[in-house]
Amino acid sequence: MIKLATKNDLEGVSKLRDYVHSIHANNNPKLFKEIISKEANNYLNEILENPNFCIYVSIIDDKIVAYAIICIREKPENPIMYKQKICFIEDICVDKNYQKQGIGKELFKSIKDFAKDNECNEIELNVWEFNKNAISFYEHLGFKTSRRIMGLEV
């Protein structure tokens, strides 16, 4: 079952966020800090109270097995680009024990419905190059790379 998260769901979301964060921290320790659960929980509470954000959760047997944090980003028209209204996926995770069971696709269906209901032009997300499984999953859903952010250590 996919639903909008409430405060009661944040502990389950936080546990999955810790898992996702550990993947990022292990692959890029120069950038990602060791997670501090209290600060992370405060962040989730702030998101839940922000009208531009929402959190979807997938629940199986009273356990949160997936979540997505999404927000609406509006980009005004300028001399070179048209106005855009983007549904941006800030964070998404399916518990590793529940992957490849259609839960991620189900979660994306809810995100797509949210984007349509809010008259968004597009759904966007960022993904780290080291996260090959996520890239493959997003491509399978129809996402295409539209731009790259590159870095050079100095």
C-alpha positions in Angstrom: 0.0 0.0 0.0 1.3 3.5 -1.0 0.2 6.4 1.1 1.3 9.9 2.1 3.5 9.7 5.2 2.5 11.1 8.6 4.6 11.8 11.7 4.0 8.2 12.8 5.8 7.0 9.7 9.0 9.0 10.1 10.8 6.4 12.2 10.5 3.8 9.4 11.5 6.4 6.8 14.5 7.4 8.9 15.8 3.8 9.1 15.6 3.4 5.3 17.3 6.8 4.9 20.2 5.6 7.1 20.6 2.6 4.7 20.7 4.9 1.6 23.0 7.3 3.3 25.5 4.5 4.2 25.7 3.6 0.5 26.5 7.2 -0.4 28.9 7.7 2.5 30.8 4.4 1.6 31.1 5.5 -2.0 32.0 9.1 -1.4 33.3 9.6 2.2 34.8 13.0 1.3 31.3 14.4 0.7 28.9 12.5 2.8 29.0 12.9 6.6 28.3 10.2 9.1 24.6 10.4 9.7 23.3 11.8 13.0 19.8 10.4 13.4 18.5 13.3 15.5 19.4 15.8 12.9 18.0 13.6 10.2 14.8 13.2 12.0 14.5 17.0 12.5 15.0 17.3 8.7 12.2 14.8 8.0 9.8 16.7 10.4 10.6 19.9 8.6 9.8 18.3 5.2 6.5 16.9 6.5 5.5 20.4 7.5 6.6 22.1 4.3 3.6 22.5 1.8 6.0 22.2 -1.2 7.1 18.7 -0.1 5.5 15.4 0.5 6.7 11.9 1.5 5.2 8.8 0.1 5.7 5.5 1.9 5.0 1.9 0.9 3.8 -0.4 3.7 3.8 -4.1 3.8 2.7 -6.0 6.9 2.8 -2.7 9.0 6.5 -2.1 7.9 7.7 0.8 5.8 9.6 -0.9 3.0 10.0 2.1 0.7 9.7 5.9 0.6 10.0 8.8 -1.7 10.5 12.5 -0.7 9.3 14.8 -3.5 8.9 18.5 -3.9 7.7 20.9 -6.5 10.3 23.3 -8.0 9.2 26.1 -10.2 11.6 27.8 -12.6 10.4 31.1 -14.0 10.6 31.8 -17.7 13.7 33.8 -18.7 15.2 35.0 -22.0 16.5 31.6 -22.9 14.2 29.1 -21.2 10.5 28.5 -20.8 8.8 28.4 -17.4 9.0 24.9 -15.8 7.2 23.2 -13.0 9.2 20.2 -11.9 8.3 17.4 -9.6 11.7 16.7 -8.1 12.5 13.4 -6.3 14.7 14.5 -3.4 15.2 11.0 -2.0 13.9 7.5 -2.8 14.6 4.1 -1.4 13.2 0.6 -1.5 14.4 -1.7 1.3 17.0 -4.1 -0.2 14.9 -7.1 1.0 11.9 -5.9 -1.0 13.6 -4.8 -4.3 12.6 -6.3 -7.6 9.1 -7.0 -6.4 7.4 -4.0 -8.2 7.3 -1.7 -5.1 9.5 0.9 -6.8 7.3 0.9 -9.9 4.3 1.3 -7.7 5.9 4.2 -5.8 6.8 5.9 -9.1 3.1 5.5 -10.2 2.1 7.6 -7.2 4.8 10.1 -7.9 3.7 10.4 -11.5 0.1 10.9 -10.4 1.2 13.6 -8.0 3.1 15.3 -10.8 0.1 15.2 -13.1 -2.3 16.5 -10.3 0.1 19.4 -9.7 0.5 20.2 -13.4 4.2 19.5 -13.5 6.0 19.4 -16.9 8.5 16.7 -15.8 9.7 14.5 -13.0 13.4 14.9 -12.3 16.0 13.4 -9.9 19.7 13.3 -9.3 21.6 10.0 -9.1 25.3 9.4 -8.3 27.3 7.7 -11.0 28.4 5.0 -8.6 24.8 3.9 -8.1 24.6 1.7 -11.1 21.5 -0.3 -9.8 19.5 2.9 -9.3 20.6 4.2 -12.8 19.4 1.0 -14.4 16.1 1.1 -12.5 15.4 4.8 -13.5 16.3 4.0 -17.1 13.9 1.0 -17.0 11.2 3.4 -15.9 11.9 5.7 -18.9 14.1 8.3 -17.3 16.7 9.7 -19.6 19.9 11.7 -18.8 19.2 15.4 -19.6 22.4 17.0 -18.2 25.4 16.2 -16.1 27.1 17.8 -13.2 30.8 17.2 -13.3 33.4 18.0 -10.6 37.1 18.5 -10.4 38.9 18.1 -7.1 41.4 20.9 -6.4 
